[in-house]
């Protein structure tokens, strides 16, 4: 058996960043996954390091929106009704945690993490020689109706306490900021604090390569074969045997399978599915320079190295269900009327799974019932955003350092 100080399960952005921060503190770390780094959920997001999303994505309280969602009339959320009996208990908890009081609690808990998200990615990118993946362009919300635009501008007043930077763009200013966009759009908001990532999977891989270059190890093993024996966490798979006194579960949507297996069955965890597909440019001159989001339809168009990526909102369906084109096609119809899109780059859409807790906060810290078991998962819509900063927070906790924020709000014991 090859021994390490720490084994990190999961080679997504959260797991890889955790490895780097532990390595920086002198730990001998092994990263474990069945896939190459950055090939799971971390591959398919919208590429936003979302410094401006200070209020978590929560359950809507307006009755009119609930009715629209109930009949699958919205583009941003789709239900597979056969899955509803399984997801309903979690949805009720999510609704409860989205009350004004509980939402404010989660907002304030996450705020130090959001505020440090860009800085911590910049630090790791500089370290890893991966700065070409991150661009200081911010992103734009665009609006198709005066009613929605006015509502968004009024909402800006409620965000003043967070001191965010943005430009409010009328129709002409929006066209100047995003050439080739549909001139019938009424306006937009350009959020300036966030940064964008032109290849999220590539950024994760670059971080992992640096980790390995600095002496870290990466092995392809099945994390669910992990066992605890005589004070050591061990994995025996594919003829390879590794062990460590400490282990970090950063398996994203698969984290719950690992924890259920060892007795943690009370965690209010659910998976929100999401899709993307890439398009070619219609011609050499029609270039999308900025990521644009339609907040009503719930999709993002993002310029990526692979092409123009269209990402969808939320789908509630069984993780075992096949991909459905329904939501992507609805979004595509609207997206093509916003910005010119060419042919598909791929023949099939990518399908990913967002790991979500009902109170919209990840679990970061020590597991209460097992020695040497640490957790870093459940980042929902903000895995890329919070990957670097949550990796740092967990490493600080494990090393006994002063953490950048109180870890109590992220402890598993809150449930």
MONORHU-V333416 format. One record per backbone hydrogen bond with DSSP energy under -1.0 kcal/mol. CO is the residue of the C=O (numbers start at 0). NH is the residue of the N-H. If there is no record, write none. Layout:
# MONORHU-V333416
CO;NH
CO;NH
This chain:
# MONORHU-V333416
1;242
5;29
6;247
7;31
8;249
10;37
11;15
12;16
13;17
14;18
15;19
16;20
17;21
18;22
19;23
21;26
22;25
27;4
27;5
28;216
29;7
30;218
31;9
35;38
39;42
46;196
47;49
48;50
48;194
49;52
51;53
61;65
62;66
63;67
64;68
65;69
66;70
67;72
68;71
75;313
77;315
79;82
82;86
83;87
86;90
87;91
88;92
89;93
90;94
91;95
92;96
95;98
98;102
99;103
100;104
101;105
102;106
103;107
104;108
105;109
106;110
109;113
110;114
111;115
113;116
115;119
116;120
117;121
118;122
119;123
120;124
121;125
122;126
123;127
124;129
129;132
130;133
132;197
134;136
134;195
138;190
139;292
140;188
142;185
144;148
145;149
146;150
147;151
148;152
149;153
150;154
151;155
153;156
158;161
159;162
164;191
166;189
168;187
169;173
170;174
171;175
172;176
173;177
177;180
181;184
186;142
187;168
188;140
189;166
190;138
194;48
195;134
197;304
198;202
199;203
200;204
201;205
202;206
203;207
204;208
205;209
206;210
207;211
208;212
209;213
210;215
211;214
216;30
218;32
221;224
222;225
226;233
228;231
231;228
232;243
233;226
234;241
236;239
239;236
240;1
241;234
242;3
243;232
245;6
246;373
247;8
248;375
250;253
251;254
253;257
254;258
255;259
256;260
258;263
259;262
262;264
266;268
267;357
269;355
271;353
272;314
273;351
274;311
275;349
276;309
277;344
278;307
279;341
284;286
290;139
291;300
292;141
293;297
293;298
298;293
299;310
300;291
301;308
303;306
306;303
307;278
308;301
309;276
310;299
313;77
314;272
315;79
317;320
324;328
325;329
326;330
327;331
328;332
329;333
330;334
331;335
334;337
334;338
337;181
342;279
349;275
351;273
353;271
354;379
355;269
356;359
362;376
364;374
369;372
371;246
372;366
373;248
374;364
376;362
378;381
381;385
382;386
385;389
386;390
387;391
388;392
389;393
390;394
391;395
392;396
393;397
394;398
395;400
396;399
406;409
407;410
409;363
410;413
411;414
